[in-house]
Amino acid sequence: MEVIITGATGMVGEGVLLECLDLPQISEILSVSRRPTGIAHPKLTEYIIGDFLSLSVDNPKLKGYDACFFCAGVSSIGMKEDEYRRITYDTTLHFAKATDPNPRMSFIYVSGAGTDSSEKGRSMWARVKGKTENDLMKLPFKQAFGFRIGVMIPRPDQTRVLKYYNYVAWLVPVIKILLPNTIATMKQVAHAMIYVAQNGYTKNVITVKDIKRMASNLE
């Protein structure tokens, strides 16, 4: 498979990128980001662009791929809804359309646990993410998915781990026991992304439980 990955300079995107570099199922990767990843690999090509909204819909660099793993995103903390919507919804939908949606390509969007598919709940970020998922699924991709990841366990070699993970890492064994369907590893997430891109799935909203089930098929 030849894939596009966005957000490779963030925690989730970096983890997915590193896993894809290791996996023989992935033959070519285009990382689209605002900053270089600092990673050199024969399978990896980087496309640095400051604003995804500036991409043209006929951009040849984004054509011909089997899947897009859209891992770019920001926290809603301290943001007004119009600003968060521009970064989360407008940017994602514009990027998706720039990849030339077609029946050969799968689009995997990293969403979050608690995303609101009704688009009517009290939580601003959940409404915006829900609309983003819903409208991605209306585009003519082979299939589009919202990956509602929960707590993430980074790879040991990751350098872009969120600071607060250093303080809560001791809770991971407890979460695995008490709330097993809220936590997954980067390996499981990447493997599940590859699985759905290749094989599809019975639903478009993917939970941690689904991620673990699909990932086991590639191990």
Secondary structure, 3 states (H helix, E strand, C coil): CEEEEECCCCHHHHHHHHHHHHCCCCCEEEEEECCCCCCCCCCEEEEECCCHHHCCCCCHHHCCCCEEEECCCCCCCCCCHHHHHHHHHHHHHHHHHHCCCCCCCEEEEECCCCCCCCCCCCCHHHHHHHHHHHHHCCCCCCEEEEECCCEEECCCCCCCCCCCHHHHHHHHHHHHHHCHHHEEEHHHHHHHHHHHHHHCCCCCEECHHHHHHHHCCCC
